[in-house]
Amino acid sequence: MTDLLGIYLSDHFAGATGGVSLIRRIAESHDGEARTELTRVAHDIEDDRTALREILRRVGAEPRHYKAAGAWVGEKLARLKSNGRLFRRSGLSSVLELEAMQLGVEGKAALWLALRLLADNDDRLDQAALDELRARAESQIAILERLRCDEIRRQFA
């Protein structure tokens, strides 16, 4: 079971690597209050990735760096998607990126819940820390959803 848990955590770590890259780019593409909020979310997501690395260490697993590198490359390749413009970003890029980021954070919230369930019988997992991480993910989801809705109104109205 520990091997499966390590694989599960490593897969989420890879996703977090791509997510950190994506949220930084999203933040850089916005201005004003949205940029400030997205930058704060980016810092939180970086902290979450660090927490996940520590959990991996505690359970005796290592991040599979080839997976993390693949996720990072995948995030870069996703920039090549059609967005209605050939050489620059469009409003559609922001909508799709915010949606992708929100889905990723929802997956991360599911990870924290899964680990919280295991923490009842596994003293390597800190119940209070996992509760805090899940609450922070829920806050990130709310921010991303609000910004995504704002972007939809701006781009499609």
C-alpha positions in Angstrom: 0.0 0.0 0.0 2.8 2.4 0.8 4.1 2.0 -2.8 0.6 3.0 -4.1 0.4 6.0 -1.7 3.9 7.1 -2.9 2.8 6.9 -6.6 -0.4 8.8 -5.8 1.4 11.5 -4.0 4.1 11.7 -6.7 1.4 12.1 -9.3 -0.1 15.0 -7.4 3.3 16.5 -6.9 3.8 16.4 -10.7 0.4 18.1 -11.1 1.5 20.7 -8.6 4.6 21.4 -10.6 2.6 22.2 -13.7 0.1 24.1 -11.5 2.8 26.4 -10.0 4.0 27.3 -13.5 0.5 27.9 -14.8 -0.7 30.1 -11.9 2.4 32.2 -12.2 1.7 32.8 -15.8 -1.9 33.6 -15.2 -1.0 36.1 -12.5 1.5 37.8 -14.9 -1.2 38.1 -17.6 -3.5 40.1 -15.3 -3.4 43.6 -13.8 -4.7 45.3 -10.7 -6.5 43.5 -8.0 -6.8 40.3 -10.0 -3.0 40.2 -10.4 -2.6 40.8 -6.6 -5.0 38.0 -5.8 -3.5 35.6 -8.3 0.0 36.3 -7.0 -1.2 35.5 -3.5 -2.8 32.2 -4.8 0.5 31.4 -6.6 2.4 31.8 -3.4 -0.1 29.5 -1.6 0.1 26.9 -4.3 3.9 27.0 -4.0 3.6 26.4 -0.3 1.1 23.6 -0.9 3.7 21.9 -3.2 6.3 22.3 -0.5 3.9 20.7 2.0 3.3 17.8 -0.4 7.0 17.3 -0.8 7.3 17.0 3.0 4.4 14.5 3.1 6.2 12.5 0.5 9.3 12.5 2.6 7.3 11.5 5.7 5.8 8.4 4.1 9.1 7.4 2.7 8.5 8.2 -1.0 10.2 10.5 -3.4 8.8 12.7 -6.1 9.2 11.1 -9.5 11.0 13.9 -11.1 10.4 12.7 -14.7 6.6 13.1 -13.9 7.1 16.6 -12.6 9.3 17.5 -15.6 6.6 16.1 -17.9 3.9 18.2 -16.2 6.1 21.3 -16.5 6.7 20.7 -20.2 3.0 19.9 -20.7 2.0 23.2 -19.2 4.4 24.9 -21.7 3.0 23.0 -24.6 -0.6 23.9 -23.6 0.3 27.5 -24.5 0.2 26.4 -28.1 -3.5 25.8 -28.1 -5.7 27.7 -30.5 -7.2 30.8 -28.9 -8.5 32.7 -31.8 -5.2 34.6 -32.3 -2.0 33.6 -33.9 0.8 35.3 -32.0 -0.7 36.7 -28.8 -3.0 35.9 -26.0 -6.7 36.3 -26.2 -9.3 36.6 -23.6 -10.1 33.0 -24.3 -6.7 32.0 -23.0 -7.5 33.6 -19.6 -10.8 31.8 -19.4 -9.4 28.4 -20.2 -6.3 28.8 -18.0 -8.5 29.9 -15.0 -10.7 26.9 -15.6 -7.7 24.5 -15.8 -6.2 26.0 -12.7 -9.5 25.7 -10.8 -9.8 22.0 -11.8 -6.3 21.4 -10.6 -7.0 23.0 -7.2 -10.2 20.9 -6.9 -8.0 17.8 -7.5 -5.6 19.1 -4.8 -8.5 19.5 -2.4 -9.5 15.9 -3.1 -5.9 14.9 -2.3 -6.0 16.6 1.1 -9.3 15.0 1.9 -8.0 11.5 0.9 -4.9 12.1 3.1 -7.1 13.3 5.9 -9.1 10.1 5.8 -5.8 8.1 6.0 -4.5 10.3 8.8 -7.0 8.8 11.3 -4.8 5.6 11.2 -1.4 6.9 10.0 0.6 9.1 12.4 2.9 10.2 9.6 0.1 12.4 8.5 -0.8 15.5 10.5 -4.6 15.8 10.7 -4.6 19.5 11.6 -2.2 20.4 8.8 -4.3 18.5 6.3 -7.4 20.3 7.5 -5.7 23.6 7.0 -4.4 22.6 3.5 -7.9 21.6 2.5 -9.4 24.9 3.8 -6.8 26.8 1.9 -7.6 24.9 -1.3 -11.3 25.7 -0.9 -10.4 29.4 -0.6 -8.2 29.1 -3.7 -11.2 27.5 -5.6 -13.5 30.4 -4.6 -11.0 33.0 -5.8 -10.4 31.2 -9.1 -14.1 30.8 -9.7 -14.8 34.4 -9.0 -12.0 35.6 -11.3 -13.1 33.0 -14.0 -16.7 34.4 -13.9 -15.4 37.9 -14.2 -13.3 36.9 -17.2 -16.2 35.2 -18.8 -18.4 38.3 -18.4 -15.6 40.4 -19.9 -14.8 38.2 -22.9 -18.1 36.8 -23.9 -20.6 39.7 -23.2 
